[in-house]
Amino acid sequence: MKLKKQVTVCGGAIFCVAVFSLYLMLDKVQHDPARRQNSGGNFPRSQISVLQNRIEQLEQLLEENHQIISHIKDSVLELTDTGAVSPSGHLPFRSSNGSWVLPFDGRAAFLSIKPQDCQFAQGRRSSPAELQMLDVYSLLSFDNVDGGVWKQGFEITYDPNEWDDEPLQVFVVPHSHNDPGWVKTFDKYYYDQTQHIFNNMVVKLTEDPRRKFIWSEISFFVKWWENADIHKQEAMRKLILGGQLEMVTGGWVMTDEANSHYFAMIDQLIEGHQWLERTLGVIPRSGWAVDPFGHSATMPYLLKKANITSMLIQRVHYSIKKHFSSTRSLEFMWRQSWAPDSSTDIFCHMMPFYSYDVPHTCGPDPKICCQFDFKRLPGSRVNCPWKVPPRAVVDANVAERAALLLDQYRKKSKLFRTKVLLVPLGDDFRYDKALEWDQQYQNYQRLFDYMNARSEMHVQAQFGTLSDYFNAVYKANDVAPGTRPPDHPVLSGDFFAYADREDHYWSGYYTSRPFYKNLDRVLESHLRGAEILYSLAVAHARHGGMEGRYPTTDYALLTDARPGTAKEVVVIDYGSRMLRALVGLKRVIINAAHFLIMKNKDVYRFYQTEPFLETDDKRPTQDSLPQRTLIELDPNSPRYLVVFNPVEQDRLCLVTALVNTARIRLLTEDGQTLPVQLSAQWSSAVQMSPEVYQASFMARLPALGLALFHLYDSTDSPMTLRSDTLLRLPTHSQTVHGLDPLPLRTVTSDSDWALISFSLYLVLQTIRRKDDPQVMRVQFQFVTYGTRPSKDKSGAYLFLPDGKAKVGFGYPLRTVFLQAQLFLDCFNHPLLSSVPNDVLSTAFTFYPYAFGPVCVCVCVCMGLPVGLSPAGHGRPGGRTKTFLPPNGAGNGNNPQRPERENESDRLFRLQGQSHALQLNTDGSKEIKAHGFS
Ligand SMILES: [Zn+2]
């Protein structure tokens, strides 16, 4: 039961955001031909014939219009009673104690869970991972001791004869990291830099078959491919099929792993993989993630499912890197924490040093490695901060240069269990100039030729792809690719939060640009909704033999802006792309829903310019909040409301629509009147709108289905329940007026609040139902962090507070409390514009207020900070944790240990706060207190 509740609560919270309400806006469809044909002014006599023609055209249009309207009316009235639409279920009734109860209808109220489904969680694991990341965290002191040339590590020594029997195999892997939007927009990066990388790649890799390269951002590659001529395409195809160029990971982007929902992570992976397979017949084998700010355990799970056998990660806390280096655990099998066996295992390589640039990839000493970044040869715009520049490799210095580099290779290889070494060679947007290709490939080839020709050096060095490296590791260990090499550890857990030095925790980006993080989630939920409805519509169309008449709509999507760390102009570019995609997805949803609700699909007609339905909100610009659609009711004819449930279970949910009248009657599809709660729509903090009301009702929605409701402007219906509003104001000085027929009372002191209590800062703390002694405690807290006075400050990436969080918030909050029979609503204004019907958007309605350097962490609803979707959210087996800001300011050299909470804490909190529905012993459900879930 407990578990069932949790599942329902989580499920509801996650998917509630994806409920779309569609309105049949009949008025909208009535074209106004006169206006369209608007010409105005006086016509000379000679144009009378033209006018007559026009009048005829108008009449014709009117006639067509009438036909359209009658089609619409017919189709709406003859709704299908099979397929996607099902009856709305039994009606709620009022019990003797005053609460509304839904009768038990024989259907399961909660998703039933079989005991065997939970076996993985019972703790009986046949082969638990040796390395549990939570244990590793508690083991480490996070002391940041100076390690010498390898500042965050230690001195590495070796015996020169170690490779006498088995030479060191070195794979130098050239790469270029291209962000699809960061300082520049995606397009600007492409035109300024990325296209030149590909153009040079085709020429320079073709010059020598020993040259290799890897590429990971398929979004850029597709753009180049579509602009390239057939000869360049063929040359590129040859390089890929010949193994010189490897597509690594194969995602549309190198996805962020902390903020992204797994749906988006999968989606971008599918996008890239499908393109690669269709266009080139290529299936990526190795994962490459050098720039995500911390690594989620979801990624190895998804990569494994996507047929990838090995993966690489880079941005891991430097203390973890040091620890794993000292125990030679940088290569491990990454296992899901819930997995009972090795079925989810994937081989993972963790890069040991600070960065993926050249100074930090050849070995432990950046001062030496930088000398082997030949783009930095004297005369170049980039140089070595360690003050020793690279030297071109010539006969006179090759012996000394090769020895110096081999020493670094050998030291680095001491951190691994196999005598195979990976040496990435690249950086951000590298290899855009032909000169750099020559500098890197020619100088390295001279070094390789020298080393390989001298057996006493016991080394085999070459350019390689990432899979060349992994294959050599498997071969050296005598195992098949993807299987666990002997003696390599198994690890469970993840690598959040990330710190690259000192106490620079990269958790600031969890909350950067929460508005766009929210827009991205809204977009994803619409994408999922559109996919479902579109598939259902196409299936129905095929079944009915009318495939050609259903519009196949192309929808664009874009999936990288989540960290929120891009420049303003790039953010606007992302926002505009997302809004365009959202508008397109709504069109797909509208068309599909229109088709699906019609009983007689033969009369279906696709309205390109005048959509048949309208969605429940609109966004005028990429940076505006959605504006909800007002349904104007008519006493004579009904308006229709179509509600879509994108979840694969029946669900009971609260639906709210904006209407223009307080006289409302709501009927189910089969004509039964439903109780509707009418509440005020606030036009400002102190003003109820006289023109707009919120109408809310409970509806049972079929799984993946549509339900239809009729709305009438009707004289008082006994089923219309009016909210009684109690308003708590911070001071007496404000006046607020109620509006007939919605009563309003105002209070300023706590004593007047019989049902709920608030903390000092007007934050909700307890709820008690009328006639019910039980007090429900609610966690809802605003805390603020100051920013520290030192040079390094909190920003888009880092979270560097000046100390512990201070409870409280300096805003005068106005609290509105609605008392009504159907549900109960409580919200604060102006901070929270309202508490909408779904939990997630509550946490996100926060965006319009900029906080400058003060980082605000608000625990609303599920205990999630605003704008933060923690890594644990939606991850299979993922664990969540929060970070304790350092105590005391300015102690930059003393990184704090992250404080973690375990999964059961979070579930407890979820449960403690969610009381939307209570299952009674007779199987009926009681609506307790919506709005606090
Ligand atoms: Zn990047």
Residues whose N, C-alpha, C, O or C-beta is under 5 A from the ligand:
A	BS01	ZN	D179 D291
